[in-house]
Amino acid sequence: MDSFIYSLNATVPIFLVMILGGFIRRCGLVNEHFVNQANKYVFHVALPFLLFKDIAQADIRTDFDIRFVLFCMLVTLACFVSIWVMTDLFMKDNTMKGSFIQGSFRSSAAILGIAFIQNVYDNVGMAPLMIVSAVPLYNILSVIVLTFKADSQKETQAGNIKKACVNIARNPIIIGILLGLICSLLGISFPPIIDKAVTNVAQTATPIALIVIGAGFEGRKAVKKIKPTAAASFIKLIGQAAVFLPLAVWLGFRNQELMAILIMLASPSTVSCYIMAKNMDNDEVLASSIVVLTTMLSSITLTGWIYLLRSFGYFT
């Protein structure tokens, strides 16, 4: 019961804010112009500030564990490559591929991960280190696949590679992560005035992103894409964890380490999937559908994973 309550506390509030976004859109309090502008704000300002703050305030030097970092990075790469290959083999509609691949492998590690771990343990443990290991890769790999699979993509392979590199270098989320990592490694701290300002901006990321995804969710179109949405949700919440959690256990990861890996593998698709798909000319309807469905189902699936791992004594 405790695990169930922990999971509900982490996921249900997120889904309720999405519902609020849809409600205020239908009441006419916001319109499509607001949704588009808010998307840009979250992508270019709020999310980079959030990631910068989380990583800059973490003690990366003390907590650094090369084995844990390599595991997170290699597993993220393996999930991405295998999902891309399988998608190209089995999905016929090219316009959906970018959003499907991104939604299937990319977790809500930053927005949901730390909050969820705090609900279970007194401290966030290895969560910042997992974010440093996986989240930059999430963004780099997402930029690559969204660049190559964009609806307007008509360039040569060389042109796409160049465009992907430019998009990676300019990606504000990646910049925020790198700046946060530099500050953490160098032990840089800011005066309270600056720190409070950064925190205030960072705190706008999650609520605005969730309201925007709810306001931009198009139910009728999403129903037409229920099959790819369901497939991506299965991969995101069950498939990846079923393959790689046994490996993590075999390698000896336990407690906060294993919880961070579980969040990386089996938490809902991040709202950044919708933000980036929208901003990079991919299928934002499919992206938002995956985010909504994985968020809805994660309270059940994450509870199941936690119960299973606790039953075998891997969580204390």
Stockholm file with secondary structure:
# STOCKHOLM 1.0

chainA/1-316         MDSFIYSLNATVPIFLVMILGGFIRRCGLVNEHFVNQANKYVFHVALPFLLFKDIAQADIRTDFDIRFVLFCMLVTLACFVSIWVMTDLFMKDNTMKGSFIQGSFRSSAAILGIAFIQNVYDNVGMAPLMIVSAVPLYNILSVIVLTFKADSQKETQAGNIKKACVNIARNPIIIGILLGLICSLLGISFPPIIDKAVTNVAQTATPIALIVIGAGFEGRKAVKKIKPTAAASFIKLIGQAAVFLPLAVWLGFRNQELMAILIMLASPSTVSCYIMAKNMDNDEVLASSIVVLTTMLSSITLTGWIYLLRSFGYFT
#=GR chainA/1-316 SS CHHHHHHHHHHHHHHHHHHHHHHHHHTTSSCHHHHHHHHHHIIIIIHHHHHHHHHHTSCHHHHCCHHHHHHHHHHHHHHHHHHHHHHHHHCCCHHHHHHHHHHHHCBCIIIIIHHHHHHHSSSCTTHHHHHHHHHHHHHHHHHHHHHHTCTTCCSCHHHHHHHHHHHHHHCHHHHHHHHHHHHHHHTCCCCHHHHHHHHHHHTTHHHHHHHHHHHHCCHHHHHHTHHHHHHHHHIIIIIHHHHHHHHHHHTTCCHHHHHHHHHHHHSCBCTHHHHHHHHTTSCHHHHHHHHHHHHHHHHHHHHHHHHHHHHTTCCC
#=GC SS_cons         CHHHHHHHHHHHHHHHHHHHHHHHHHTTSSCHHHHHHHHHHIIIIIHHHHHHHHHHTSCHHHHCCHHHHHHHHHHHHHHHHHHHHHHHHHCCCHHHHHHHHHHHHCBCIIIIIHHHHHHHSSSCTTHHHHHHHHHHHHHHHHHHHHHHTCTTCCSCHHHHHHHHHHHHHHCHHHHHHHHHHHHHHHTCCCCHHHHHHHHHHHTTHHHHHHHHHHHHCCHHHHHHTHHHHHHHHHIIIIIHHHHHHHHHHHTTCCHHHHHHHHHHHHSCBCTHHHHHHHHTTSCHHHHHHHHHHHHHHHHHHHHHHHHHHHHTTCCC
//
